[in-house]
């Protein structure tokens, strides 16, 4: 699957506007500059996974909202999981990814 960064930028901008935030406000919330925020929305810059995660957190949604255009809304459990992942080092993240991959395979 190839990501369409133009669509990702549009989805981020749409969610930002829906919440009544400026690029500068969102940038502050996600700890990125307004110019970088603008570049992401115009598909001039490709955001890292970390930046996508921070934007999703700041915009109170899930990364898949931006990446594939679908949101999995729930009672906030994804936010709790994201907070747990945020504090992990690379080795711990790798282990968490392996576990989640295994879990998804088991649920099929």
C-alpha positions as CSV (number, residue, x, y, z in Angstrom):
1,X,0.0,0.0,0.0
2,X,1.4,3.4,-1.0
3,X,0.6,6.4,1.1
4,X,-0.9,9.5,-0.6
5,X,0.7,12.4,1.3
6,X,-1.5,14.9,-0.4
7,X,-4.6,13.1,1.0
8,X,-2.9,12.8,4.4
9,X,-2.2,16.5,4.4
10,X,-5.8,17.3,3.5
11,X,-7.2,15.0,6.2
12,X,-5.0,16.6,8.8
13,X,-6.1,20.1,7.6
14,X,-9.7,19.1,7.6
15,X,-9.5,17.7,11.2
16,X,-7.6,20.8,12.4
17,X,-10.3,23.1,10.8
18,X,-13.1,21.0,12.2
19,X,-11.7,21.7,15.7
20,X,-11.2,25.4,15.0
21,X,-7.4,25.3,15.3
22,X,-4.9,27.4,13.4
23,X,-1.7,25.7,12.0
24,X,0.2,27.6,14.7
25,X,-2.0,26.3,17.5
26,X,-1.8,22.7,16.2
27,X,2.0,23.1,15.7
28,X,2.4,24.1,19.4
29,X,0.2,21.2,20.5
30,X,2.2,18.7,18.5
31,X,5.6,20.4,19.1
32,X,6.3,21.2,15.5
33,X,6.7,24.6,13.8
34,X,3.8,26.3,11.9
35,X,5.9,26.2,8.7
36,X,6.4,22.5,9.0
37,X,2.7,22.1,9.8
38,X,1.9,24.0,6.6
39,X,4.3,21.9,4.6
40,X,2.7,18.7,5.8
41,X,-0.8,19.9,4.9
42,X,0.4,20.9,1.4
43,X,2.3,17.6,1.0
44,X,5.6,19.4,0.7
45,X,7.0,17.5,3.6
46,X,6.5,13.9,4.6
47,X,5.8,13.5,8.3
48,X,7.5,10.8,10.3
49,X,5.4,8.2,12.2
50,X,6.2,10.1,15.4
51,X,4.8,13.3,13.9
52,X,1.7,11.5,12.7
53,X,1.2,10.1,16.2
54,X,1.7,13.6,17.8
55,X,-0.8,15.1,15.4
56,X,-3.4,12.4,16.0
57,X,-3.0,12.9,19.8
58,X,-3.3,16.7,19.5
59,X,-6.3,16.4,17.2
60,X,-7.9,13.7,19.5
61,X,-8.1,11.0,16.8
62,X,-6.2,8.0,15.6
63,X,-3.4,7.9,13.1
64,X,-5.5,5.8,10.7
65,X,-7.7,8.9,10.3
66,X,-4.9,10.6,8.4
67,X,-3.2,7.6,6.8
68,X,-6.2,5.7,5.4
69,X,-9.1,8.1,6.0
70,X,-10.8,5.9,8.7
71,X,-11.2,6.6,12.3
72,X,-11.8,4.0,15.0
73,X,-13.6,5.9,17.6
74,X,-13.9,4.3,21.0
75,X,-14.0,5.4,24.6
76,X,-10.4,6.8,24.6
77,X,-8.6,3.5,25.1
78,X,-6.4,4.2,22.0
79,X,-5.2,7.3,23.8
80,X,-4.2,5.3,26.9
81,X,-2.3,2.8,24.7
82,X,-0.6,5.7,22.8
83,X,0.5,7.2,26.1
84,X,2.0,3.9,27.1
85,X,3.9,3.6,23.8
86,X,5.1,7.2,24.0
87,X,7.3,6.4,27.1
88,X,9.0,3.3,25.6
89,X,12.5,3.1,24.2
90,X,13.2,1.5,20.8
91,X,13.7,-2.0,22.2
92,X,10.4,-1.8,24.1
93,X,8.6,-0.5,21.0
94,X,9.9,-3.3,19.0
95,X,8.7,-5.8,21.5
96,X,5.3,-4.1,21.7
97,X,5.0,-4.2,17.9
98,X,5.9,-7.9,17.9
99,X,3.3,-8.6,20.5
100,X,0.6,-6.7,18.6
101,X,1.4,-8.4,15.4
102,X,1.1,-11.8,17.1
103,X,-2.2,-10.7,18.7
104,X,-3.7,-9.7,15.4
105,X,-2.7,-13.0,13.8
106,X,-4.3,-14.9,16.7
107,X,-7.5,-13.0,16.2
108,X,-7.9,-13.9,12.6
